[in-house]
């Protein structure tokens, strides 16, 4: 047994934590949130230079990490600082799929991604798919040398800023078949592709993406025709490692802020943390935080395992983080009182991040059901 | 035991229902449900509609122009209004200041201020909380010092969490007039014109982006002595009396019923695994659990309302209803957020200048997540749930 980080990961964590502490305070983030693009290209470039993106790809792919624990280390720090830039979308999801499935030409993009010069989005979910990964109605039809895409993708994070979209579409089968789904690399400026953008409550931007007879060459397909489902599931697993680690980092910040406030805010002549009713509730948060850290370690540590083992652990992690997240998000606000309800206080954004994480890649109930199903298998 | 309304109460409910069906427009309902924002004019318009009917001041005695409803009638109105998403009556003048004036104010004050509340001439806000005085309200520090001529108080300090203060032209404040006595015994109740020089209102943006509360700063603000309510240094007594009025409709049963109906509607349109979400056993169990709690709480509420209608003032039960009522409302907000899935994430940011983005809302859910966050305030304001639990323990154990 050894629960220490490797030297490289420890260094990356220290560097990132220092950098973000200096460069990413509440006012900076609120400025970014209120900007038109909802992200800072400066921060993006600086973090890319620090190796944040390279750490999310394996050596074979041109990076220097890419394992579950690499992803977890990076995203815990991004979450701790409440970074809103779309590393998850560009690197873990879309970039990861290109690296996993792409041919040599397509994989050439990875270098650009790692350098920070490319923005990407994964256009997968649809208005009625909820959290099902295989429910895809967007169609892909061969027409001569080309493939014609039609359909609508829901809440595609980072679609506006993206240079390319990785779009899932069905080439065969019923709308919820595992087989028959392919992925296509579609330039954002492709004719027939419409992006209708909006801000997200917890930061960043997303869009409804409509594909209306979008024609792409057959060479835009990532991997084999109709066989993308296992790769999508594996990448969503990586995204869940990233997102649960990010939530863990954000929860650390929520607890830190709460502890600080309980110790300094005085009412009835004494720090409110000396009231046992509040102190015990804060202790409960700390107990659950240990559960949360272990859950993230379990998820990250099984990302390279065989499919069934991996997915069962990922679902357990996502379920637990969703439950603890709601507790920490709500209790940290309540233990603060009114101050936590204000936009300019750090906890407001952090709490939104923690809670809204449950709306991506499957919520608490979805992963509970999945855990039951995978445990029976 | 009889769990049903009397024939008179049923007739009253039907009258209320018919009135609301006629007067509540789809535009009002949309705004109340979170699609758009109720403007000051919208709220004034709703007050005028109620005033024309004689229903704007349900708890005022008839001699002041009120409806003088009993607790059951008030409950019926509040529940019916919430269920059809009618705008709320803005409570500060009508429900909070007026009862204090009627009980402790002078005849001149009643004659002058009460008609102006009904007519909408004055919009009142509440100046209680301060940055350092939240749960511990009696520690407030805003001072009022009588000038030498004895004609004016000079007020200095800061109030916060002033709801809808941006619309108000008047504020009722708790101020410290004696620093040398026990905290509670040096507080006075002052009526202050917001246009007086030295007052500055600054908006506080809440975590869901809404500008509903404010900070109000007082710098050498002169307030005529006629605007003191009752006696100097007796303000704490009046404030406590006012807080008991803030406690009416504290359980928010109608809001919860409307919210639950909306969750069910949402969960019928949202698809999960190819079936409506409402058929998903885990989601259905969550809905059922909160509905069971709500049914029981609604009955608890009626038991207390009946006692109040019979003239027994509710005591510790108010605190119990506040805690349980807010837990249930917040749980329903949580379910609505969950039901919307990924479509809970989009956000119409008021903060982005000139932003006029259309949000995707295929289910017609409205800003469910923003509402979930906004309603975290329910367990914080009006005496936090921790303060309420303290009251329950203190009253029942005498500690």
Interface residues (C-beta under 8 A of the other chain):
Chain A: X33 X34 X36 X125 X127 X128 X129 X130 X131 X132 X135 X154 X155 X176 X196 X197 X198 X199 X200 X201 X202 X206 X208 X266 X267 X268 X272 X275 X277 X278 X326 X330 X333 X334 X337 X338 X340 X341 X342 X343 X344 X348 X349 X351 X352 X355 X356 X358 X359 X360 X363 X365 X366 X368 X369
Chain B: X129 X132 X133 X134 X135 X136 X139 X160 X161 X204 X205 X206 X207 X208 X209 X270 X271 X272 X273 X274 X277 X280 X282 X283 X286 X330 X334 X337 X338 X340 X341 X342 X343 X344 X345 X346 X347 X348 X349 X351 X352 X353 X355 X357 X358 X359 X360 X362 X369 X370 X372 X373 X376 X377 X379 X380 X381 X384 X385 X386 X389 X390
